[in-house]
């Protein structure tokens, strides 16, 4: 019994000592023990949404991009995060990043109206009516009741097609627009006249007459009034306003279209507005398709700016009218060279232009830039080693045979 009590007391002492030692050793976390929890994902989302909205309200676009980028690391399926980011990137001038963010947003929510409208504006600004319409058309189809509010956007699409020379497609859009019962009568009359002009351009005289018969009111009086307005706008240096008025005149004054486009081009030259000058030149070329000099100027502008697609379009248009024009054939060679076409096809264009004395020297220079002329030393070396023209070799062979 005493031994049992003594053993129990000894065990108690040992246990007490172990507890005391353990209390002196810093505790370590085992894998089973949880970490101290940080802010939850929900809290982080709430935080960055708040910061992002605050930055939007302040118009601080750099902070908008920063906060929504942080938010998207927690929830990359939040389509509005991409949409708000895109708006600010576009405002900051980063158009490619903005377009990329918009495409991410529309992939998550294809029917989001504001995202599609912003994409429409981006592609319209890049003169890509097909892609722009791909984002506007479904919106109008999904909500026919709201379609009238989109008509201004559709007018932009129609104008882009018209300026690109895709008249038949432009006509389908203009006809859809003019059928809107809510359209102001003045705008409707303008479109009636425009549709008459476009059908005339397409060679459909019967349709041109039908549309012109719809025109009512004093068109000539309006032409005179707008012409005077252009004078005043130029006098006050409102060049953009003058250009817009001239464009209206080209739509309603079919008899004076060419002169209005000439004036627009001159105005662009005077105000150093290259886009305005180009719009005027392209209008002149559409009015007078055989005006090869104007077409060549347009092609040259597109080649210099690197817009090879537009250059190709206008070259085709010009060569359909005058396929033997030497200047256009030289430009075709230049375009093929920039497109890295095979060498023989490039030289073939320049060789065709050699037939025109006015362009022969230019064409020959282009050929020599690709295939430099043989120097005297090179010719002498070939003659010495018997590598001259095959005809020369044949002559030598004949002489040897004799």
C-alpha positions as CSV (number, residue, x, y, z in Angstrom):
1,X,0.0,0.0,0.0
2,X,2.8,2.4,0.9
3,X,4.6,1.4,-2.3
4,X,1.4,2.2,-4.3
5,X,1.0,5.6,-2.7
6,X,4.7,6.4,-3.2
7,X,4.5,5.4,-7.0
8,X,1.4,7.6,-7.5
9,X,3.1,10.6,-5.9
10,X,6.1,10.1,-8.1
11,X,4.0,10.0,-11.2
12,X,2.2,13.2,-10.2
13,X,5.5,14.9,-9.6
14,X,6.7,13.8,-13.1
15,X,3.5,15.0,-14.7
16,X,3.7,18.4,-13.0
17,X,7.3,18.8,-14.1
18,X,6.4,18.0,-17.7
19,X,3.6,20.5,-17.7
20,X,5.9,23.1,-16.3
21,X,8.5,22.4,-19.1
22,X,5.8,22.5,-21.8
23,X,4.7,25.9,-20.6
24,X,8.2,27.2,-21.2
25,X,8.3,26.0,-24.8
26,X,6.6,28.2,-27.5
27,X,3.6,26.5,-29.0
28,X,3.9,25.5,-32.7
29,X,1.0,25.1,-35.1
30,X,0.3,21.7,-36.4
31,X,-1.0,21.1,-39.9
32,X,-4.4,20.3,-38.4
33,X,-4.7,23.7,-36.8
34,X,-6.3,26.4,-39.0
35,X,-4.5,29.6,-40.1
36,X,-5.9,32.9,-38.9
37,X,-8.5,33.8,-41.5
38,X,-7.9,36.9,-43.6
39,X,-10.6,39.0,-45.4
40,X,-13.1,36.7,-47.2
41,X,-13.5,36.8,-51.0
42,X,-16.9,38.4,-50.5
43,X,-15.4,41.2,-48.4
44,X,-12.7,41.7,-51.0
45,X,-15.2,41.9,-53.8
46,X,-17.3,44.4,-51.8
47,X,-14.2,46.5,-51.1
48,X,-13.0,46.7,-54.8
49,X,-16.5,47.3,-56.1
50,X,-16.8,50.2,-53.7
51,X,-13.3,51.6,-54.6
52,X,-14.0,51.1,-58.3
53,X,-17.4,52.9,-58.2
54,X,-15.8,55.8,-56.2
55,X,-13.1,56.1,-58.8
56,X,-15.8,56.1,-61.6
57,X,-17.7,58.8,-59.8
58,X,-14.6,60.9,-59.6
59,X,-13.7,60.3,-63.2
60,X,-10.3,58.8,-62.1
61,X,-9.8,56.4,-65.0
62,X,-6.4,55.1,-63.9
63,X,-7.8,54.1,-60.5
64,X,-10.9,52.5,-62.2
65,X,-8.6,50.2,-64.2
66,X,-6.5,49.4,-61.1
67,X,-9.4,48.6,-58.8
68,X,-11.3,46.5,-61.3
69,X,-8.2,44.6,-62.2
70,X,-7.9,43.7,-58.5
71,X,-11.6,42.8,-58.3
72,X,-11.3,40.5,-61.3
73,X,-8.5,38.5,-59.6
74,X,-11.2,37.4,-57.1
75,X,-14.1,37.0,-59.6
76,X,-13.0,36.8,-63.3
77,X,-16.6,36.1,-64.4
78,X,-17.8,39.5,-63.3
79,X,-18.7,41.0,-66.7
80,X,-19.2,44.5,-65.4
81,X,-15.6,44.5,-64.2
82,X,-14.4,44.1,-67.8
83,X,-17.0,46.7,-69.0
84,X,-16.0,49.4,-66.6
85,X,-12.3,48.7,-67.2
86,X,-12.9,49.0,-70.9
87,X,-14.7,52.4,-70.6
88,X,-11.8,53.8,-68.7
89,X,-9.2,52.3,-71.0
90,X,-10.9,53.9,-74.0
91,X,-11.1,57.2,-72.1
92,X,-7.3,56.9,-71.5
93,X,-6.7,56.3,-75.2
94,X,-5.8,52.6,-74.9
95,X,-8.2,51.4,-77.6
96,X,-6.8,47.9,-78.1
97,X,-6.9,47.1,-74.4
98,X,-10.4,48.6,-74.2
99,X,-11.6,46.5,-77.1
100,X,-10.0,43.4,-75.5
101,X,-11.8,44.0,-72.2
102,X,-15.1,44.6,-74.0
103,X,-14.8,41.3,-75.9
104,X,-14.2,39.6,-72.6
105,X,-17.3,41.2,-71.2
106,X,-19.5,40.3,-74.1
107,X,-18.3,36.7,-74.0
108,X,-19.6,36.5,-70.5
109,X,-22.9,38.3,-71.2
110,X,-23.6,38.5,-74.9
111,X,-26.8,40.5,-74.7
112,X,-25.5,43.3,-72.4
113,X,-26.7,46.4,-74.3
114,X,-24.1,48.9,-73.1
115,X,-21.2,46.5,-73.9
116,X,-22.5,45.9,-77.4
117,X,-23.1,49.6,-78.0
118,X,-19.5,50.4,-76.9
119,X,-18.1,47.7,-79.2
120,X,-20.2,49.1,-82.0
121,X,-18.7,52.5,-81.4
122,X,-15.1,51.0,-81.3
123,X,-15.5,49.1,-84.6
124,X,-17.4,52.0,-86.3
125,X,-14.5,54.3,-85.3
126,X,-12.1,51.8,-87.0
127,X,-14.3,51.9,-90.2
128,X,-15.4,48.2,-89.8
129,X,-19.1,48.3,-90.5
130,X,-19.5,44.6,-90.7
131,X,-18.2,44.0,-87.2
132,X,-20.0,47.0,-85.9
133,X,-23.3,45.8,-87.2
134,X,-22.7,42.4,-85.7
135,X,-23.0,44.0,-82.3
136,X,-25.8,46.5,-83.1
137,X,-28.1,44.2,-85.2
138,X,-28.8,41.6,-82.5
139,X,-29.7,44.4,-80.0
140,X,-32.3,45.8,-82.4
141,X,-33.7,42.3,-83.2
142,X,-33.9,41.4,-79.5
143,X,-35.9,44.5,-78.6
144,X,-38.0,45.7,-81.6
145,X,-39.8,48.2,-79.4
146,X,-36.5,49.9,-78.5
147,X,-35.3,49.8,-82.1
148,X,-36.1,53.5,-82.9
149,X,-33.5,54.6,-80.3
150,X,-30.9,52.7,-82.2
151,X,-31.6,54.3,-85.5
152,X,-28.9,56.9,-85.1
153,X,-26.4,54.1,-84.7
154,X,-27.8,52.4,-87.8
155,X,-27.4,55.6,-89.8
156,X,-23.7,55.5,-88.9
157,X,-23.5,51.9,-90.2
158,X,-25.3,52.9,-93.5
159,X,-22.9,55.9,-93.9
160,X,-19.9,53.8,-93.4
161,X,-21.0,51.3,-96.0
162,X,-21.8,54.2,-98.4
163,X,-18.3,55.7,-97.9
164,X,-16.7,52.4,-98.4
165,X,-18.4,52.1,-101.8
166,X,-20.7,49.2,-100.7
167,X,-23.7,51.0,-102.0
168,X,-26.1,48.0,-102.2
169,X,-25.6,47.2,-98.5
170,X,-25.9,50.9,-97.5
171,X,-29.2,51.1,-99.4
172,X,-30.7,48.2,-97.3
173,X,-29.9,50.1,-94.1
174,X,-31.1,53.5,-95.4
175,X,-34.4,51.9,-96.5
176,X,-34.9,50.3,-93.0
177,X,-34.2,53.6,-91.4
178,X,-36.5,55.7,-93.5
179,X,-39.4,53.3,-92.7
180,X,-39.3,54.3,-89.0
181,X,-42.5,56.3,-88.4
182,X,-40.8,58.3,-85.6
183,X,-38.3,59.9,-87.9
184,X,-38.5,63.7,-88.3
185,X,-39.9,64.7,-91.7
186,X,-36.8,66.8,-92.6
187,X,-34.6,63.7,-92.1
188,X,-37.0,61.5,-94.0
189,X,-36.9,63.9,-97.0
190,X,-33.1,63.9,-96.9
191,X,-33.0,60.1,-97.0
192,X,-35.6,60.0,-99.9
193,X,-33.2,62.2,-101.9
194,X,-30.2,60.1,-100.9
195,X,-31.9,56.8,-101.8
196,X,-32.7,58.3,-105.2
197,X,-29.1,59.2,-105.7
198,X,-27.8,55.8,-104.6
199,X,-30.2,53.9,-106.8
200,X,-29.0,56.1,-109.7
201,X,-25.4,55.2,-108.8
202,X,-26.4,51.5,-108.9
203,X,-27.8,52.0,-112.4
204,X,-31.4,51.4,-111.2
205,X,-33.2,54.3,-112.8
206,X,-36.6,53.0,-112.1
207,X,-36.0,52.9,-108.3
208,X,-34.3,56.2,-108.4
209,X,-37.4,57.8,-109.9
210,X,-39.7,56.1,-107.3
211,X,-37.6,57.5,-104.5
212,X,-37.3,61.0,-106.0
213,X,-41.1,61.1,-106.4
214,X,-41.4,60.9,-102.6
215,X,-39.4,64.1,-102.2
216,X,-41.6,67.1,-101.3
217,X,-40.8,70.6,-100.3
218,X,-38.4,73.3,-101.5
219,X,-35.2,71.3,-101.9
220,X,-33.5,74.0,-104.0
221,X,-34.3,76.6,-101.3
222,X,-32.7,74.3,-98.7
223,X,-29.6,73.8,-100.9
224,X,-29.1,77.6,-101.2
225,X,-29.6,78.1,-97.5
226,X,-27.1,75.4,-96.6
227,X,-24.5,76.7,-99.1
228,X,-24.7,80.1,-97.4
229,X,-24.3,78.3,-94.0
230,X,-21.1,76.7,-95.3
231,X,-19.7,80.1,-96.2
232,X,-20.4,81.4,-92.7
233,X,-18.9,78.3,-91.0
234,X,-15.7,78.7,-93.0
235,X,-15.6,82.4,-92.2
236,X,-15.8,81.6,-88.5
237,X,-13.3,78.8,-88.9
238,X,-15.9,76.1,-87.9
239,X,-14.3,73.7,-90.4
240,X,-15.9,70.6,-88.9
241,X,-19.3,72.2,-89.0
242,X,-18.8,73.3,-92.6
243,X,-17.8,69.7,-93.5
244,X,-21.0,68.3,-91.9
245,X,-23.1,70.8,-93.8
246,X,-21.3,69.9,-97.1
247,X,-22.0,66.3,-96.5
248,X,-25.7,67.1,-96.0
249,X,-25.6,69.0,-99.3
250,X,-24.1,66.0,-101.1
251,X,-27.1,64.0,-99.9
252,X,-29.9,66.4,-101.0
253,X,-28.3,68.1,-104.0
254,X,-27.8,65.4,-106.6
255,X,-27.0,67.9,-109.3
256,X,-24.2,69.6,-107.3
257,X,-22.8,66.6,-105.5
258,X,-19.4,66.6,-107.3
259,X,-18.9,70.4,-106.6
260,X,-19.7,69.9,-102.9
261,X,-17.2,67.0,-102.6
262,X,-14.5,69.2,-104.3
263,X,-15.2,71.9,-101.8
264,X,-15.0,69.4,-98.9
265,X,-11.6,68.2,-100.2
266,X,-10.3,71.8,-100.5
267,X,-11.6,72.5,-97.0
268,X,-9.7,69.5,-95.7
269,X,-6.5,70.7,-97.5
270,X,-6.9,74.2,-96.1
271,X,-7.6,73.0,-92.5
272,X,-4.9,70.3,-92.6
273,X,-7.7,67.7,-91.9
274,X,-6.5,64.7,-93.8
275,X,-9.7,62.6,-93.1
276,X,-11.8,65.5,-94.4
277,X,-9.7,65.8,-97.6
278,X,-9.9,62.1,-98.2
279,X,-13.7,62.0,-97.7
280,X,-14.0,64.7,-100.3
281,X,-11.7,63.0,-102.8
282,X,-13.5,59.7,-102.4
283,X,-16.8,61.4,-103.0
284,X,-15.4,63.0,-106.1
285,X,-14.3,59.6,-107.4
286,X,-17.6,58.1,-106.7
287,X,-19.4,60.8,-108.6
288,X,-17.0,60.6,-111.6
289,X,-15.6,57.0,-111.7
290,X,-13.4,57.7,-114.7
291,X,-11.6,60.5,-112.9
292,X,-8.4,58.4,-112.8
293,X,-6.2,61.2,-111.4
294,X,-8.4,61.5,-108.3
295,X,-8.5,57.7,-107.9
296,X,-4.7,57.6,-108.1
297,X,-4.4,60.3,-105.4
298,X,-6.7,58.3,-103.1
299,X,-4.7,55.1,-103.6
300,X,-1.5,57.0,-102.9
301,X,-2.9,58.4,-99.6
302,X,-3.9,54.8,-98.5
303,X,-0.5,53.4,-99.5
304,X,1.3,56.0,-97.5
305,X,-0.9,55.5,-94.5
306,X,-0.4,51.7,-94.7
307,X,-4.1,50.9,-95.3
308,X,-3.4,48.3,-98.0
309,X,-7.0,47.0,-98.0
310,X,-8.5,50.4,-98.9
311,X,-5.7,51.0,-101.5
312,X,-6.5,47.7,-103.1
313,X,-10.2,48.5,-103.2
314,X,-9.7,51.8,-104.9
315,X,-7.1,50.3,-107.3
316,X,-9.6,47.7,-108.4
317,X,-12.2,50.4,-108.9
318,X,-9.9,52.5,-111.0
319,X,-8.6,49.6,-113.1
320,X,-12.1,48.5,-113.9
321,X,-12.6,51.8,-115.5
322,X,-9.2,52.2,-117.2
323,X,-7.3,48.9,-117.1
324,X,-4.4,50.2,-119.2
325,X,-3.7,53.3,-117.1
326,X,0.1,53.3,-116.5
327,X,0.0,55.2,-113.2
328,X,-2.5,52.8,-111.7
329,X,-0.4,49.8,-113.0
330,X,2.7,51.2,-111.3
331,X,0.7,51.6,-108.1
332,X,-0.6,48.1,-108.4
333,X,3.1,47.0,-108.6
334,X,3.8,49.1,-105.4
335,X,0.9,47.5,-103.6
336,X,1.9,43.9,-104.6
337,X,5.4,44.7,-103.4
338,X,4.1,45.8,-100.0
339,X,1.9,42.7,-99.9
340,X,5.1,40.6,-100.5
341,X,3.7,39.1,-103.6
342,X,5.9,37.0,-105.9
343,X,8.5,39.0,-107.7
344,X,7.4,38.2,-111.2
345,X,3.9,39.5,-110.6
346,X,5.2,42.8,-109.3
347,X,7.6,43.3,-112.2
348,X,4.8,42.4,-114.7
349,X,2.9,45.5,-113.5
350,X,5.9,47.7,-113.9
351,X,6.7,46.3,-117.4
352,X,3.2,47.0,-118.5
353,X,3.7,50.7,-117.5
354,X,6.9,50.8,-119.6
355,X,4.6,51.2,-122.7
356,X,3.6,54.7,-121.6
357,X,6.3,57.2,-122.3
358,X,5.1,59.4,-119.3
359,X,5.6,56.5,-116.8
360,X,8.4,54.5,-118.5
361,X,11.2,56.1,-116.4
362,X,9.3,55.6,-113.2
363,X,8.5,52.0,-114.0
364,X,12.1,51.2,-115.1
365,X,13.4,52.6,-111.8
366,X,11.0,50.4,-109.9
367,X,12.2,47.3,-111.8
368,X,15.8,48.1,-111.2
369,X,15.1,48.5,-107.5
370,X,14.0,44.8,-107.5
371,X,16.5,43.6,-110.1
372,X,19.4,45.9,-110.4
373,X,20.8,46.4,-114.0
374,X,23.9,44.5,-114.9
375,X,27.1,46.5,-114.5
376,X,29.8,46.6,-117.2
377,X,32.1,44.6,-115.0
378,X,29.5,41.9,-114.5
379,X,28.9,41.7,-118.2
380,X,32.6,41.6,-119.0
381,X,33.1,38.8,-116.4
382,X,30.2,36.8,-118.0
383,X,31.6,37.3,-121.5
384,X,35.1,36.2,-120.3
385,X,33.9,33.0,-118.7
386,X,31.5,32.3,-121.5
387,X,28.4,33.1,-119.4
388,X,26.8,35.6,-121.8
389,X,23.4,35.5,-123.3
390,X,22.2,32.2,-124.7
391,X,21.9,33.8,-128.2
392,X,25.6,34.8,-128.0
393,X,26.5,31.2,-127.1
394,X,24.5,29.9,-130.0
395,X,26.3,32.3,-132.4
396,X,29.7,31.1,-131.1
397,X,28.6,27.4,-131.5
398,X,27.5,28.1,-135.0
399,X,30.9,29.7,-135.8
400,X,32.7,26.8,-134.3
401,X,30.6,24.5,-136.4
402,X,31.5,26.4,-139.5
